[in-house]
Amino acid sequence: MIQDVTLETRSPRRKPGEFELSLDPRITDPASFKVSFLILLDGDLVMSPEHLGVAYMVSALRHVGFSAEIREVEHGDEHHAAVVDHMREYQPDLVCFTLMSLNMTSCVNLCRQLREALPDTPIACGGPAGTFAGRDVLRNNPYADIVAVGEGEPTVLDLAQRLYLKEPLTDCPGVCYRDEEGGIRQNPARPLIHDLEVLPFPARDQLSQHGDKLEYIRVSTSRGCVANCAFCSAPHLKNRVQAGKAWRGRGPEQIVEEVAQIVERHNFRTFDFVDSTFEDPDGGRVGKKRVAAIAQGILDRGLDIYYNVCMRAENWHDTPEDHALLDLLTASGLEKVNVGIEAGTAEELLLWEKRATVEDNVTIIRMLREHGIYLAMGFIPFHPYTTVDSLTANARFLRDNSGHNLRRMTERLEIYPGTAIVSRLDSDGLLDHSYRDSLDPYGYSFADEKVGMLAKHFARLYNNEDYHRRGVITEQSAVFEFETYNVVMQTFISRLQRRFRELPGVEEVMEAFKEYVHAVRQEMGQFNYAFFMANLDAVLNDSLDSDKQERQIVEVEQYFRDRLGQLRSEQLRVGKRLTRLGARVAEISSTLPPVRPGGLPRTYTGEGTGATW
């Protein structure tokens, strides 16, 4: 029997949720056991590949002596073939994938090739898809042997030890697996890890590999969420599969220490705090006291960093206390906030089980703008229950609040296992076979067929078939490029103002640039709104045709290219003006200058956006 490393509820010495990193004494040569984690660069991981869940599991395995590697797998058959060749040479004892709906197809294809190359090597899958649809994963992927459910560190440690000792999985908590007869078995889930500070800091192999090519480094300050949004598969109040507290947070001191180590060891200073909600557990006094302590700790340590977080609109109010906290956060480096606005109508906010009202959303948008913080808005205008009226209302809401990002007006709902919306779609007969067969995130029908036509029409405008069919970004159109550059430009503004506003003349130059950018964004918002409404009218009047669509692709591409050119040219002129005023613009780079004498800072890149297996 494996001791100490598992979360065994039958042990009288350990309470549920207590977890410690230790090794079964029968394992004499853990370094001989090799685990390979393959990260499929599909979906969001195309843009920033660091996978924090995998990094935590690798760190936990290495902590007790196992060998573990992280290997990225780019999209495409030629990249899969190269990874298979590496696996033949590496000869891992266990291969692991983290599954999301967007990489299911890639995973099955690669698993098939791995099974041919390494017929006796166990293949395990985990992640959100594995947590909520373990049996389905094994049914749809005949080449996988094991699916992990929930938080990965305890399970992968237990699994590695059992495989090393050649013990069965019959009593291994937190896994779904194939038995000797090929039947699918699911064991009870493990409790959640309550004390996150027992975990070692995540392995930073991908940071070491990519260096300053990464847009940001991910840091987790908490796990779980006290909300229950109907479309979200992150662990929250209503979809928990593991017993324990819905939200668990790390202490500010340990968080600041992790950030400080990354700054000191890697000269990197742009971070993405990946918590579902930064100001949880309650979004009130307790949660805000915690994030204030993190911000103050960053300032006290003298860490010159930039970071991004997620917030919920209903947690922020137009009060002196909340404005003061935003001032503290921006002083410590906050420059971008992701808020799940999702809708501009009360009816759709109710559909998504959002606690925020339309008024709450308008308030946080305004407050973030006042504090110079970039808003990365989540928005879902197209979903199976969308109506023409809701499309029109949402387009107006975006035009008036953040209309320069065209993709916000045209985004489609992605559906995931473990969400309330999937259950509703199933009961309403709107769930397609493609979802049941492969967890297709777009595997649903629209109640209004014309709305569905418009959703697919817009999806084709921005990218190739990879994006239209699977949401995978393999090429970058001007619409995507502008969305990325827009963040870079905003952080260019906020970083320069934060660092050089005391220099004579800098504030005037930056204010003029901000007015110019605002005017361009407003004009783009009007263009996007008119473009959206024209297409809506064309669908309703059955006047949309393929030739017109081809022309629109060219027109939209050219329009966004022109605006990108205008903004970049003005940004370059502003940079030169500031340099003449004595502002060292290179100091706002995402990475720190090299230690060597005479070295220059690396290039400014700027963009910023619970660990399961």
Buried (B, 14 or more C-beta within 10 A) or exposed (E): EBEBBBBBBEEEEBEBBBBEBEBBEEBEEBEEBBBBBBBBBBBEBBBBBBBBBBBBBBBBBBBBEBBBBBBBBBBEEEBBEBBBEBBEEBEBBBBBBBBBBBBBBBBBBBBBBBBEEBEEBBBBBBBBBBBBBBEBBBEBBEBBBBBBBBBBBBBBBBBBBBBBEEBEBEBBBBBBBBEEEEEBEBBEBBBBBBEBEEBEBBBBBBBEBBEBEBBBBBBBBBBBBBBBBBBBBBBBEBBBBBEBBBBBBBBBEBBBEBBBEBBEEBBBBBBBBBBBBBBBBEBEEEBBEBBBBBBBBBEEBEBBBBBBBBBBBBBBEEEEEBBEBBEBBBEBBBBBBBBBBBBBBEEBBEBBBBBBEBEBBBBBBEBBBEBBBBBBBBBBBBBBBBBBEBBBBBBBBBBEBBBBBBBBBBBBBBBBBBBBBBEBBEEEEBBBEBBBEBBBBBBBBBBBEBBBBBBBBBBBBBBEEBBBBBBBBBEBBBBBBBBBBBBBBBBBBBBBBBBBEEBEBBEEBBEEBBEBBEEBBEEBBEBBBEBBBEBBEBBBEEEBEEEEBEEBBEEBBEBBBEBBEEBEEBBEEBBEBBEEBEBEBBBBBBBBEEEEEEEEBBEBBBBBBBBBB
